[in-house]
Amino acid sequence: MDIVKEPGDIEQSGRNWGRSQFLKHHLDAFLEGFQKERHMDNDPVRHVRRYDDPRDREVAGLITSALSYGNVKIILASVERALSFLGAHPAEAVAAFHPQTDMKRLRGFYHRFNTSRDLAVFFWMIRRALEDYGSIENAFLSRLSGLPADALDTGAAMDHFSSLMLGFGHERFYPKGELARRAAVRFFLPTPVDGSACKRMNLYLRWMVRRDDGVDCGVWTALTPRSLVIPLDTHIARISSYIGFTDRKSPGWAMALDITRQLRALDAEDPLQYDFALCHLGIAGDCPRKRDPKKCVKCPILPVCHL
């Protein structure tokens, strides 16, 4: 049966199409002129890209993203130290990680509320995932094997991956052999079930899935960029509200999906191509929290900003 649209629906559809094209024009221009190499030193992905082997990038990326919360300078220092325990080949080192002998080497590590024991447990989880599935990509997709890449429910895959990882070998680290609900290592593996935006896991997926463009790494092959969800941090949440991508006030999974839907309207095949540039517009302080005539007049996305 044909669906007949009312004139008002057609007019609204036209306005939405026009708005999307207007946004895309200005965001594409912003992206084209954005000098991403100037911001790489201030982004944790720099630690991932220093490895050439895709297997090392996959492991280093998961560790780096897990620690990517808090102040940028502290993040970079903590990631540097965590990866220093694994040497030149993180995948090989994690595959050989042994709780009884290697946990002592991590003593003194901490990142905000995560300690050396949390890091040791995480290394062990990664080792077990590599042993059982061959790669982190296979572990992430294990519940969804056989489905076409475009049919991926990213949230469901995250839920499964978190449960899978948190089920590995805790008796080696905890007296009662159980991972308590308040164990800080859980923070490394967020899930949308509780409404979390899962910023760090989405960031990891972006690094792994998008093609190698000098920022992202293009390590995984089974997923397509169209399945990705925006890594929602305070900068993306704020700038997205300025340019009309969301009117939600609470930064969580619902807001991340909201913004991602808007980005897919601009480019269904690669919606997260704008993420790095928009995020660093905030990190660099070029997008102020309050209107600043001196800064705003120079902003490349001023024409689409409603601040």
C-alpha positions as a Markdown table, in Angstrom:
| # | Residue | x | y | z |
|---|---|---|---|---|
| 1 | Met | 0.0 | 0.0 | 0.0 |
| 2 | Asp | 1.4 | 3.4 | -1.0 |
| 3 | Ile | 1.9 | 5.9 | 1.9 |
| 4 | Val | 0.5 | 9.3 | 1.0 |
| 5 | Lys | 2.3 | 12.1 | 2.7 |
| 6 | Glu | 0.5 | 15.3 | 3.7 |
| 7 | Pro | 1.9 | 18.6 | 2.4 |
| 8 | Gly | 3.2 | 19.5 | 5.9 |
| 9 | Asp | 5.1 | 16.2 | 6.1 |
| 10 | Ile | 6.7 | 16.9 | 2.7 |
| 11 | Glu | 7.7 | 20.4 | 3.7 |
| 12 | Gln | 9.2 | 19.2 | 7.0 |
| 13 | Ser | 11.1 | 16.5 | 5.1 |
| 14 | Gly | 12.5 | 19.1 | 2.7 |
| 15 | Arg | 13.6 | 21.3 | 5.6 |
| 16 | Asn | 15.3 | 18.3 | 7.3 |
| 17 | Trp | 17.1 | 17.4 | 4.0 |
| 18 | Gly | 18.1 | 21.1 | 3.6 |
| 19 | Arg | 19.4 | 21.3 | 7.2 |
| 20 | Ser | 21.5 | 18.1 | 6.7 |
| 21 | Gln | 23.0 | 19.3 | 3.5 |
| 22 | Phe | 23.8 | 22.7 | 5.1 |
| 23 | Leu | 25.5 | 20.9 | 8.1 |
| 24 | Lys | 27.3 | 18.5 | 5.8 |
| 25 | His | 28.7 | 21.4 | 3.7 |
| 26 | His | 30.1 | 23.2 | 6.6 |
| 27 | Leu | 31.4 | 20.2 | 8.5 |
| 28 | Asp | 33.0 | 18.8 | 5.4 |
| 29 | Ala | 34.8 | 22.1 | 4.9 |
| 30 | Phe | 35.9 | 22.1 | 8.5 |
| 31 | Leu | 37.2 | 18.5 | 8.1 |
| 32 | Glu | 39.1 | 19.4 | 5.0 |
| 33 | Gly | 40.9 | 22.3 | 6.6 |
| 34 | Phe | 41.5 | 20.5 | 9.9 |
| 35 | Gln | 45.2 | 19.8 | 10.5 |
| 36 | Lys | 44.9 | 16.6 | 12.5 |
| 37 | Glu | 48.6 | 16.0 | 12.7 |
| 38 | Arg | 48.8 | 19.1 | 15.0 |
| 39 | His | 46.6 | 17.3 | 17.5 |
| 40 | Met | 48.0 | 13.8 | 17.5 |
| 41 | Asp | 50.5 | 14.6 | 20.4 |
| 42 | Asn | 47.5 | 15.4 | 22.5 |
| 43 | Asp | 45.5 | 12.3 | 21.7 |
| 44 | Pro | 46.0 | 8.8 | 23.2 |
| 45 | Val | 45.8 | 7.1 | 19.8 |
| 46 | Arg | 49.4 | 8.2 | 19.3 |
| 47 | His | 50.4 | 5.4 | 21.6 |
| 48 | Val | 48.5 | 2.9 | 19.5 |
| 49 | Arg | 50.0 | 4.1 | 16.2 |
| 50 | Arg | 53.6 | 3.7 | 17.3 |
| 51 | Tyr | 53.2 | -0.1 | 16.7 |
| 52 | Asp | 53.3 | -1.4 | 13.1 |
| 53 | Asp | 51.9 | -4.9 | 13.7 |
| 54 | Pro | 48.1 | -5.0 | 13.7 |
| 55 | Arg | 48.1 | -7.5 | 16.5 |
| 56 | Asp | 50.0 | -5.1 | 18.7 |
| 57 | Arg | 47.7 | -2.2 | 17.7 |
| 58 | Glu | 44.7 | -4.3 | 18.7 |
| 59 | Val | 46.0 | -5.1 | 22.2 |
| 60 | Ala | 47.6 | -1.6 | 22.8 |
| 61 | Gly | 44.4 | 0.0 | 21.6 |
| 62 | Leu | 42.2 | -1.8 | 24.1 |
| 63 | Ile | 44.6 | -1.0 | 27.0 |
| 64 | Thr | 44.9 | 2.6 | 25.8 |
| 65 | Ser | 41.1 | 3.2 | 25.5 |
| 66 | Ala | 40.4 | 1.6 | 28.8 |
| 67 | Leu | 42.7 | 4.2 | 30.5 |
| 68 | Ser | 41.3 | 7.1 | 28.5 |
| 69 | Tyr | 39.4 | 8.9 | 31.2 |
| 70 | Gly | 40.3 | 12.0 | 33.1 |
| 71 | Asn | 42.8 | 14.7 | 32.3 |
| 72 | Val | 44.5 | 14.2 | 28.9 |
| 73 | Lys | 48.1 | 14.7 | 30.3 |
| 74 | Ile | 47.5 | 12.1 | 33.0 |
| 75 | Ile | 45.9 | 9.7 | 30.5 |
| 76 | Leu | 48.9 | 9.9 | 28.2 |
| 77 | Ala | 51.3 | 9.4 | 31.1 |
| 78 | Ser | 49.4 | 6.4 | 32.5 |
| 79 | Val | 49.1 | 4.7 | 29.1 |
| 80 | Glu | 52.8 | 5.2 | 28.5 |
| 81 | Arg | 53.6 | 3.5 | 31.7 |
| 82 | Ala | 51.0 | 0.6 | 31.2 |
| 83 | Leu | 52.4 | -0.1 | 27.8 |
| 84 | Ser | 56.0 | 0.1 | 29.0 |
| 85 | Phe | 55.4 | -3.1 | 31.0 |
| 86 | Leu | 54.7 | -4.9 | 27.6 |
| 87 | Gly | 57.7 | -3.8 | 25.7 |
| 88 | Ala | 57.9 | -3.5 | 21.9 |
| 89 | His | 55.3 | -6.2 | 21.2 |
| 90 | Pro | 52.3 | -5.9 | 23.5 |
| 91 | Ala | 50.4 | -8.8 | 21.9 |
| 92 | Glu | 53.2 | -11.2 | 22.5 |
| 93 | Ala | 53.9 | -9.9 | 26.0 |
| 94 | Val | 50.2 | -10.2 | 27.0 |
| 95 | Ala | 50.0 | -13.7 | 25.6 |
| 96 | Ala | 52.8 | -14.7 | 27.9 |
| 97 | Phe | 51.5 | -12.7 | 31.0 |
| 98 | His | 51.5 | -14.9 | 34.1 |
| 99 | Pro | 49.8 | -13.7 | 37.3 |
| 100 | Gln | 52.2 | -15.2 | 39.8 |
| 101 | Thr | 55.4 | -13.9 | 38.2 |
| 102 | Asp | 54.4 | -10.8 | 36.3 |
| 103 | Met | 52.0 | -9.1 | 38.6 |
| 104 | Lys | 54.9 | -7.9 | 40.8 |
| 105 | Arg | 56.3 | -6.0 | 37.9 |
| 106 | Leu | 53.3 | -3.8 | 37.8 |
| 107 | Arg | 53.5 | -2.6 | 41.4 |
| 108 | Gly | 53.2 | 1.1 | 41.8 |
| 109 | Phe | 51.0 | 1.6 | 38.8 |
| 110 | Tyr | 47.8 | 3.6 | 39.3 |
| 111 | His | 45.5 | 5.7 | 37.2 |
| 112 | Arg | 43.0 | 7.6 | 39.3 |
| 113 | Phe | 41.1 | 4.8 | 41.0 |
| 114 | Asn | 42.6 | 1.9 | 39.0 |
| 115 | Thr | 45.5 | 0.1 | 40.6 |
| 116 | Ser | 48.3 | -2.3 | 39.5 |
| 117 | Arg | 46.0 | -5.3 | 40.4 |
| 118 | Asp | 43.3 | -3.9 | 38.0 |
| 119 | Leu | 45.9 | -3.6 | 35.3 |
| 120 | Ala | 47.1 | -7.2 | 35.9 |
| 121 | Val | 43.6 | -8.6 | 35.8 |
| 122 | Phe | 43.0 | -6.7 | 32.6 |
| 123 | Phe | 46.2 | -8.1 | 31.0 |
| 124 | Trp | 45.0 | -11.6 | 32.1 |
| 125 | Met | 41.6 | -11.1 | 30.5 |
| 126 | Ile | 43.2 | -10.0 | 27.2 |
| 127 | Arg | 45.5 | -13.1 | 27.3 |
| 128 | Arg | 42.5 | -15.4 | 27.8 |
| 129 | Ala | 40.6 | -13.7 | 25.0 |
| 130 | Leu | 43.6 | -14.2 | 22.7 |
| 131 | Glu | 43.9 | -17.8 | 23.7 |
| 132 | Asp | 40.2 | -18.7 | 23.3 |
| 133 | Tyr | 39.4 | -16.6 | 20.2 |
| 134 | Gly | 42.6 | -15.8 | 18.5 |
| 135 | Ser | 42.0 | -12.0 | 18.5 |
| 136 | Ile | 40.1 | -9.4 | 20.3 |
| 137 | Glu | 38.0 | -8.8 | 17.2 |
| 138 | Asn | 36.9 | -12.4 | 17.2 |
| 139 | Ala | 36.0 | -12.2 | 20.9 |
| 140 | Phe | 34.0 | -9.1 | 20.4 |
| 141 | Leu | 32.0 | -10.6 | 17.5 |
| 142 | Ser | 31.8 | -14.1 | 19.0 |
| 143 | Arg | 28.1 | -13.9 | 20.0 |
| 144 | Leu | 27.2 | -12.4 | 16.6 |
| 145 | Ser | 29.0 | -14.7 | 14.3 |
| 146 | Gly | 27.2 | -15.4 | 11.0 |
| 147 | Leu | 25.4 | -12.1 | 10.9 |
| 148 | Pro | 26.3 | -9.6 | 8.1 |
| 149 | Ala | 28.4 | -6.7 | 9.3 |
| 150 | Asp | 25.6 | -4.2 | 8.6 |
| 151 | Ala | 23.3 | -6.1 | 11.0 |
| 152 | Leu | 25.6 | -5.6 | 14.0 |
| 153 | Asp | 23.9 | -4.3 | 17.1 |
| 154 | Thr | 26.9 | -2.5 | 18.6 |
| 155 | Gly | 25.3 | -2.2 | 22.0 |
| 156 | Ala | 24.6 | -5.9 | 22.2 |
| 157 | Ala | 28.1 | -6.7 | 21.1 |
| 158 | Met | 29.5 | -4.5 | 23.8 |
| 159 | Asp | 27.3 | -6.2 | 26.4 |
| 160 | His | 28.5 | -9.6 | 25.3 |
| 161 | Phe | 32.2 | -8.6 | 25.2 |
| 162 | Ser | 32.1 | -7.1 | 28.7 |
| 163 | Ser | 30.5 | -10.2 | 30.1 |
| 164 | Leu | 32.9 | -12.4 | 28.3 |
| 165 | Met | 36.0 | -10.5 | 29.5 |
| 166 | Leu | 34.8 | -10.2 | 33.1 |
| 167 | Gly | 34.3 | -14.0 | 33.2 |
| 168 | Phe | 37.9 | -14.8 | 32.7 |
| 169 | Gly | 40.1 | -16.2 | 35.5 |
| 170 | His | 39.5 | -14.0 | 38.5 |
| 171 | Glu | 40.4 | -16.7 | 41.0 |
| 172 | Arg | 44.1 | -15.9 | 40.2 |
| 173 | Phe | 43.7 | -12.4 | 41.7 |
| 174 | Tyr | 40.9 | -12.4 | 44.3 |
| 175 | Pro | 40.9 | -14.4 | 47.5 |
| 176 | Lys | 37.3 | -15.6 | 47.1 |
| 177 | Gly | 37.7 | -16.3 | 43.4 |
| 178 | Glu | 35.0 | -13.9 | 42.6 |
| 179 | Leu | 35.0 | -10.5 | 40.9 |
| 180 | Ala | 33.0 | -8.3 | 43.3 |
| 181 | Arg | 30.5 | -5.9 | 41.8 |
| 182 | Arg | 32.5 | -3.0 | 43.0 |
| 183 | Ala | 35.9 | -4.2 | 41.7 |
| 184 | Ala | 37.5 | -1.3 | 39.8 |
| 185 | Val | 38.6 | -3.5 | 36.9 |
| 186 | Arg | 35.0 | -3.5 | 35.8 |
| 187 | Phe | 35.4 | 0.1 | 34.8 |
| 188 | Phe | 37.6 | -0.9 | 31.9 |
| 189 | Leu | 34.7 | -2.7 | 30.3 |
| 190 | Pro | 31.6 | -0.4 | 30.1 |
| 191 | Thr | 28.2 | -1.6 | 28.9 |
| 192 | Pro | 25.2 | 0.3 | 27.5 |
| 193 | Val | 22.9 | -1.8 | 29.7 |
| 194 | Asp | 23.2 | 0.7 | 32.6 |
| 195 | Gly | 22.9 | 3.6 | 30.2 |
| 196 | Ser | 26.6 | 4.3 | 30.0 |
| 197 | Ala | 27.7 | 6.2 | 26.9 |
| 198 | Cys | 30.6 | 3.7 | 26.6 |
| 199 | Lys | 32.9 | 6.4 | 25.3 |
| 200 | Arg | 36.1 | 4.5 | 25.7 |
| 201 | Met | 34.9 | 1.3 | 24.1 |
| 202 | Asn | 33.4 | 3.3 | 21.2 |
| 203 | Leu | 36.7 | 5.1 | 20.9 |
| 204 | Tyr | 38.5 | 1.7 | 20.7 |
| 205 | Leu | 36.1 | 0.5 | 18.0 |
| 206 | Arg | 36.7 | 3.7 | 16.0 |
| 207 | Trp | 40.4 | 3.2 | 16.1 |
| 208 | Met | 40.1 | -0.5 | 15.1 |
| 209 | Val | 37.4 | -0.3 | 12.4 |
| 210 | Arg | 37.8 | 3.0 | 10.5 |
| 211 | Arg | 40.4 | 2.9 | 7.7 |
| 212 | Asp | 44.0 | 3.9 | 8.4 |
| 213 | Asp | 43.8 | 7.7 | 7.9 |
| 214 | Gly | 46.8 | 8.7 | 10.0 |
| 215 | Val | 44.6 | 8.7 | 13.1 |
| 216 | Asp | 42.5 | 5.6 | 13.1 |
| 217 | Cys | 44.2 | 2.3 | 12.4 |
| 218 | Gly | 42.0 | 0.1 | 10.2 |
| 219 | Val | 43.0 | -3.1 | 12.0 |
| 220 | Trp | 39.6 | -4.9 | 12.1 |
| 221 | Thr | 38.0 | -6.2 | 8.9 |
| 222 | Ala | 34.7 | -7.8 | 9.9 |
| 223 | Leu | 33.0 | -4.6 | 10.9 |
| 224 | Thr | 32.1 | -1.5 | 8.8 |
| 225 | Pro | 32.4 | 2.1 | 9.9 |
| 226 | Arg | 28.6 | 2.5 | 9.5 |
| 227 | Ser | 28.1 | 0.3 | 12.6 |
| 228 | Leu | 30.1 | 2.6 | 14.9 |
| 229 | Val | 28.7 | 4.8 | 17.6 |
| 230 | Ile | 30.1 | 8.2 | 18.6 |
| 231 | Pro | 32.6 | 8.1 | 21.5 |
| 232 | Leu | 30.6 | 10.6 | 23.6 |
| 233 | Asp | 32.8 | 12.7 | 25.9 |
| 234 | Thr | 32.1 | 16.2 | 27.4 |
| 235 | His | 33.4 | 17.9 | 24.3 |
| 236 | Ile | 31.3 | 16.0 | 21.8 |
| 237 | Ala | 28.2 | 16.3 | 24.0 |
| 238 | Arg | 28.6 | 20.1 | 24.3 |
| 239 | Ile | 29.5 | 20.8 | 20.6 |
| 240 | Ser | 26.7 | 18.4 | 19.4 |
| 241 | Ser | 24.2 | 20.5 | 21.4 |
| 242 | Tyr | 25.6 | 23.7 | 19.8 |
| 243 | Ile | 25.0 | 22.4 | 16.3 |
| 244 | Gly | 21.7 | 20.8 | 16.9 |
| 245 | Phe | 22.7 | 17.1 | 16.9 |
| 246 | Thr | 20.9 | 16.5 | 20.3 |
| 247 | Asp | 18.7 | 18.3 | 22.7 |
| 248 | Arg | 19.3 | 15.7 | 25.5 |
| 249 | Lys | 20.8 | 17.0 | 28.7 |
| 250 | Ser | 22.2 | 13.7 | 30.1 |
| 251 | Pro | 25.3 | 12.3 | 28.4 |
| 252 | Gly | 24.6 | 8.6 | 28.2 |
| 253 | Trp | 24.0 | 5.8 | 25.6 |
| 254 | Ala | 20.7 | 7.5 | 24.4 |
| 255 | Met | 22.6 | 10.7 | 23.7 |
| 256 | Ala | 25.4 | 8.8 | 21.9 |
| 257 | Leu | 22.8 | 7.1 | 19.6 |
| 258 | Asp | 21.0 | 10.4 | 19.1 |
| 259 | Ile | 24.2 | 12.1 | 17.8 |
| 260 | Thr | 25.2 | 9.1 | 15.8 |
| 261 | Arg | 21.8 | 9.1 | 14.0 |
| 262 | Gln | 22.4 | 12.7 | 13.0 |
| 263 | Leu | 25.9 | 11.9 | 11.8 |
| 264 | Arg | 24.6 | 9.0 | 9.7 |
| 265 | Ala | 22.2 | 11.4 | 8.0 |
| 266 | Leu | 25.4 | 13.3 | 6.8 |
| 267 | Asp | 27.3 | 10.1 | 5.8 |
| 268 | Ala | 25.7 | 6.7 | 6.3 |
| 269 | Glu | 28.9 | 4.8 | 5.4 |
| 270 | Asp | 31.4 | 6.7 | 7.6 |
| 271 | Pro | 29.5 | 8.8 | 10.3 |
| 272 | Leu | 32.4 | 9.0 | 12.7 |
| 273 | Gln | 34.8 | 10.7 | 10.3 |
| 274 | Tyr | 34.0 | 14.0 | 12.0 |
| 275 | Asp | 34.6 | 12.8 | 15.6 |
| 276 | Phe | 38.4 | 13.4 | 15.9 |
| 277 | Ala | 38.2 | 17.0 | 14.6 |
| 278 | Leu | 35.1 | 18.0 | 16.6 |
| 279 | Cys | 36.5 | 16.5 | 19.8 |
| 280 | His | 39.8 | 18.3 | 19.4 |
| 281 | Leu | 38.0 | 21.6 | 18.7 |
| 282 | Gly | 36.9 | 21.3 | 22.3 |
| 283 | Ile | 40.1 | 19.8 | 23.7 |
| 284 | Ala | 42.2 | 22.6 | 22.2 |
| 285 | Gly | 39.9 | 25.2 | 23.8 |
| 286 | Asp | 38.9 | 26.6 | 20.4 |
| 287 | Cys | 35.2 | 26.0 | 21.2 |
| 288 | Pro | 34.4 | 27.8 | 24.4 |
| 289 | Arg | 31.7 | 26.9 | 26.9 |
| 290 | Lys | 30.4 | 30.4 | 26.7 |
| 291 | Arg | 30.2 | 32.6 | 23.7 |
| 292 | Asp | 33.6 | 34.4 | 23.2 |
| 293 | Pro | 33.5 | 36.9 | 20.3 |
| 294 | Lys | 37.2 | 36.7 | 19.7 |
| 295 | Lys | 37.2 | 32.9 | 19.5 |
| 296 | Cys | 33.8 | 32.3 | 18.0 |
| 297 | Val | 34.4 | 34.6 | 15.0 |
| 298 | Lys | 37.3 | 32.4 | 14.0 |
| 299 | Cys | 35.5 | 29.1 | 14.5 |
| 300 | Pro | 35.2 | 27.1 | 11.3 |
| 301 | Ile | 31.8 | 25.7 | 12.3 |
| 302 | Leu | 30.3 | 29.1 | 13.4 |
| 303 | Pro | 27.7 | 29.0 | 10.6 |
| 304 | Val | 26.0 | 25.9 | 12.1 |
| 305 | Cys | 26.5 | 26.8 | 15.8 |
| 306 | His | 23.5 | 27.9 | 17.9 |
| 307 | Leu | 25.5 | 28.8 | 21.0 |
